[in-house]
Amino acid sequence: MNNYEIVKMNVINGAWSVKALKTFKGREGVGINCNLYHETTKIAECIDSGNGGCLDIYYIDNKYRDTLNEFIKLFPVVMWSELGSQYIQPNEKDSAYDIDDETFINILIDHELKYKELNKLLNRVAIYDPIKNEIYTYKGKMRNVINKVNNKLLIDHVKEQHPDGIVLNEIKKVDALKHLKTWHNG
């Protein structure tokens, strides 16, 4: 695990979260509105207007910005090469990647968007095929107790069709999220 992965793990598993996350189509990409929380306290409103610019962060009080920046200072130094080889130009020296409050919040936003996507997938029978790096979904009311027998039959049928597949509905959400991230990165 490189330093960037350590930073992401500390951000996602820490006392910080984004709530009321909404996405919309902007002129140059996806726009985002959300609130940043530290534990149970709302500390900022965040807006990316989808116009190709930076994430705007409006802190409720500057003390919250200072608290977040002090926390960020505790992170190990991250090099550009740890984000991926595509970020290093040939014959260019590797340098430190600046983790700031925008980067921090974007890590939380990315995680929350993947979590929302996973919840949508789990409303159906979802199977991850690690050999093909594909996720397949099948109609089935996974949350409906009445259809429990039908869901079991559907899952058995899906397993027959994808013998190497992992039924995401049958594993912990944390593990299912890891498979979803692998699928996105593949």
C-alpha positions, 0 to 999 in steps of 0.5 A: 500500500503506497502513501496515497492509498494510506491517505485515502484510507485515513480520509474515508475511515476518519471522522469526516463525511459528506452528506446531502450529496447531489450531482448535476450536469454542468457545462464541462462535466458533472457538478456536485453539491454537498455538505462536509461534516466532522463527526456530527457537525456540519462544517462546510458547504461544497459546490463544484459548478461543473464548469471545469473549475475547482471545488468551492468550499464555504466553511461555516467558521474558519476554525473548521478549515484550520482543524481540517488543515491540521489533520491533513498535515499529519498525512505522509508525503504523497508522490505523483507517481503514487497516483499512477504512472500516467501523471509522470512525464518521461524524463521528469523527476517525481515530485510531491503531490499536494493534499489540500482540503479540496483533494481531501473532500474529493476523496470523500465525494468519490467514495460516497458516489461509489457507495451510492452506485453500489446501493443501486446495484444491490437493489437487483442481483449483482454479480462481479466476474473477476476474470472478465472484470465485469459486473452483471445485474439481474432483475430481482427484488432483493429487499422484498421478503416475499420474493425470497424464494424467487431471489434464491432461485435467481441467484442460483441461476446466476451462479450457474451462468457465472461460475467464477462470479461473486454475488455482491448481495451475499457479501459484506458491503465493504467487500462489495465496494472493493469489487466495485472499485476494482471494476471501475479501475479495470 
